[in-house]
Amino acid sequence: MSHDSALLKAVMPSSLSSSQLHREAVARLLQANIANASQEALWIIEEALGVNRVRLLAYAEDPIDPERCQRALALIDRRASHEPLQYILGSQEFCGLEIGVKAGVLIPRPESELLVEATIALLRSHPHPIVLDVGTGSGCLAISVARALPDAMVVASDRSLMALRLAKKNAQCYGLHSRILWLAGDVLSPLLSRGLAGKVAAIIANLPYISHAEWEHLPPDVKEFEPRLALDGGPDGLDVYRRLLQEAPGVLAPEGQVFMEVGMGQADRLCEEVANTKLFEVVNVQPDLQGIPRMVCLQRVGHS
Ligand SMILES: C[S@@+](CC[C@H](N)C(=O)[O-])C[C@H]1O[C@@H](n2cnc3c(N)ncnc32)[C@H](O)[C@@H]1O
């Protein structure tokens, strides 16, 4: 902590202006090695004070209410402990939607938008398709697909009841709650008792795929704050996907497709394993914006 910063900590927050608050916030974030310190400090201050940037700048030298100042600095300290910004601000943008997030549920990532785009492209002219989002988390995929395909029946499942509660709440914000069937349970087991066997046109899956070796090297923002249940895919990261592919033929319609998000280096391995089962053929593997093979698309062949 800088000398100035230590001094401020001791006397604060009696009468800081927003420009002083911003300087102090940036100092605390830089001290904690937060890369985008100035921008993040602004977002957090806007949230804590309930004002936008224009107002902050217009009244930059006016003293701020000490209670609000405290609140802002408490949020800054959470970020300085490497809690993800999205948990602090309470939301993340995904496919143009504001998705609510909270500790215990994975924050949506931009690369997962590939799954939504592929599902929409496949089913746009399909009459009344049934789409399953397995491991729905915040519901970002199910909600985006339900919104883009008004004819579809969407099923969203997760092992985590906390995730399902948040996903339902997010769907409510967009008036889509009743368009989605919410199921709790492990991989595809909750679907079988619902009469959905052989009827699902597409399964979208962003299931845990971090291997144990990768887990050790995750940044603290992820490793210490995001739920392990959402990330840990077993020794080589593919345990949950192997189970999905064993169970998927039972719920997919003939020629139904599976879209799976995978990590770096996993697409080839998964495709090889799939070729050995003869239950699916690989339609394609799509890269994300960084060129990493990110989404494996399979089609069911034959009948189980
Ligand atoms: C990587 S997160 C993805 C969340 C969300 N679909 C997204 O794209 O942001 C994986 C989700 O799968 C759930 N999950 C993990 N293992 C599962 C299992 N065996 N059966 C069902 N859901 C599971 C986790 O609770 C978590 O919500």
The ligand as a Tripos MOL2 file, in Angstrom:
@<TRIPOS>MOLECULE
LIG
   27    29     1     0     0
SMALL
NO_CHARGES

@<TRIPOS>ATOM
      1 C1        -19.1410  -24.7820  -17.0320 C.3       1 LIG1
      2 S1        -20.6410  -24.5100  -16.1260 S.3       1 LIG1
      3 C2        -21.6380  -23.8610  -17.4680 C.3       1 LIG1
      4 C3        -22.8090  -23.0470  -17.0360 C.3       1 LIG1
      5 C4        -23.5700  -22.4050  -18.1900 C.3       1 LIG1
      6 N1        -24.1220  -23.3850  -19.0860 N.3       1 LIG1
      7 C5        -22.6750  -21.4490  -18.9670 C.2       1 LIG1
      8 O1        -22.4000  -21.7230  -20.1380 O.co2     1 LIG1
      9 O2        -22.2620  -20.4250  -18.3950 O.co2     1 LIG1
     10 C6        -21.1770  -26.1710  -15.9270 C.3       1 LIG1
     11 C7        -22.5160  -26.3820  -15.2270 C.3       1 LIG1
     12 O3        -22.7770  -27.7860  -15.2200 O.3       1 LIG1
     13 C8        -23.2790  -28.1700  -13.9530 C.3       1 LIG1
     14 N2        -22.8940  -29.5830  -13.7550 N.ar      1 LIG1
     15 C9        -21.6960  -30.0630  -13.3600 C.ar      1 LIG1
     16 N3        -21.7200  -31.4020  -13.3240 N.ar      1 LIG1
     17 C10       -22.9660  -31.7680  -13.7050 C.ar      1 LIG1
     18 C11       -23.6180  -33.0230  -13.8610 C.ar      1 LIG1
     19 N4        -22.9760  -34.1800  -13.6190 N.pl3     1 LIG1
     20 N5        -24.9240  -33.0500  -14.2540 N.ar      1 LIG1
     21 C12       -25.5800  -31.8720  -14.4890 C.ar      1 LIG1
     22 N6        -25.0140  -30.6470  -14.3520 N.ar      1 LIG1
     23 C13       -23.7290  -30.6070  -13.9780 C.ar      1 LIG1
     24 C14       -22.6340  -27.2000  -12.9780 C.3       1 LIG1
     25 O4        -23.4090  -27.0950  -11.8010 O.3       1 LIG1
     26 C15       -22.5670  -25.9200  -13.7880 C.3       1 LIG1
     27 O5        -23.6980  -25.1260  -13.5790 O.3       1 LIG1
@<TRIPOS>BOND
     1     1     2 1
     2     2     3 1
     3     2    10 1
     4     3     4 1
     5     4     5 1
     6     5     6 1
     7     5     7 1
     8     7     8 2
     9     7     9 1
    10    10    11 1
    11    11    12 1
    12    11    26 1
    13    12    13 1
    14    13    14 1
    15    13    24 1
    16    14    15 ar
    17    14    23 ar
    18    15    16 ar
    19    16    17 ar
    20    17    18 ar
    21    17    23 ar
    22    18    19 1
    23    18    20 ar
    24    20    21 ar
    25    21    22 ar
    26    22    23 ar
    27    24    25 1
    28    24    26 1
    29    26    27 1
@<TRIPOS>SUBSTRUCTURE
     1 LIG1         1 GROUP 0 **** ****
